[in-house]
Amino acid sequence: MYQYLIVERDGPVERLTLNRPDVRNAFNEHVIAEITAWAAGLAARPADERPRVCILAGAGAMFCAGADVAWMRKMVGYSEAENVRDATAMSRMFTALDELPVPLVGRVHGAALGGGAGLAAVCDIVVADDRALFGFTETKLGILPAVISPFALAKIGRSAARELFLTGARLTAARAKEIGLVHAVVALADLDEAVASYIHELLTAGPEAVAAAKTLIPAVWNASKAEATKLTAAAIAARRVSPEGQEGLRAFLEKRTPAWAPTK
C-alpha cells in the first residue's frame, strides 16, 4: 500500500515505520504524502476499527534525519510560491499526526534531526535510546525550523527554543528529556520493553477517555480561565455520564477490571 512506510497491526496496536533506511529515513514529498494519507485514513476509520495506540518508528540505524538531500537539491530551484506549497504540505502532515484521535508513541533511536525532531514533537509520548541525538538543525543550513515550530514550542517552550532553534545545536537524549521533548531514556536494548510498558499503561485507560484527554490539552492550553472553567466542567460531566465513564467508575467501586482493559 505504501512505498516508504511499513504499517503493521497487532490487535489494538498499529506500528508505523519510516522505511527509507538507505537515506536515514529522510523526508521527501512522497514520504510526506504517504504519512499524511496514513494519518487521515486512520482518523477516518470508525472508532471501533481504529487501533487504540500507534507507534512511530524508523527502520535501520536512525529514526529520522530530517529532509532528504535530493529533495533539498530540488528545493534550491523552487520559486517562493512552490516553497510555500511544499511547506504547507509538510505542515499538514505534522498537523495530521498531532491530531490523531489515538495516542502516538515515538520510538526514537540513533537520531531525530530537523524534521525528525518535529516528528518527536508531535508524538504524545517519546521513548529514546540513551545514545540518540536530537536537534533543530535548520539554521545550520541557513533556513528555519518554521513548519515544526508550533509543535516544538508546545513541547519544549520558548526558552529552550530560543537556544536550540537559533544555534541549531545537537543535544543528547538526556537533555531532550530535560526540556520535555522526550519522556523516557533507556539503553537501546531496552527500547522496545520501555515502549511496551507505555502501551500497557495506555491500554489500561479508557480509549474514549484517552482521546478526550488528548483533545482537552490544547483546548485548555489556549483558553482563558473563564473559558477553561466552562470547557472542563462540560468535559468531565460528559465523561461521567458516558457508558465508558460509567463502566470505569463502577469497576473501580466494585474492585474489578474495566471492560476495556487487557486481561493479562
Sequence and secondary structure as in RCSB ss.txt:
>XXXX:A:sequence
MYQYLIVERDGPVERLTLNRPDVRNAFNEHVIAEITAWAAGLAARPADERPRVCILAGAGAMFCAGADVAWMRKM
VGYSEAENVRDATAMSRMFTALDELPVPLVGRVHGAALGGGAGLAAVCDIVVADDRALFGFTETKLGILPAVISP
FALAKIGRSAARELFLTGARLTAARAKEIGLVHAVVALADLDEAVASYIHELLTAGPEAVAAAKTLIPAVWNASK
AEATKLTAAAIAARRVSPEGQEGLRAFLEKRTPAWAPTK
>XXXX:A:secstr
  SSEEEEEETTEEEEEE  GGGTT B HHHHHHHHHHHHHHHHS GGGS SEEEEEESTT SB SB HHHHHHH
TT  HHHHHHHHHHHHHHHHHHHT SS EEEEE SEEETHHHHHHHH SEEEEETT EEE GGGGGT   TTTHH
HHHHHHHHHHHHHHHHH  EEEHHHHHHTTS SEEE GGGHHHHHHHHHHHHHTS HHHHHHHHHHHHHHHTS H
HHHHHHHHHHHHHHHHSHHHHHHHHHHHTTS  TTS   
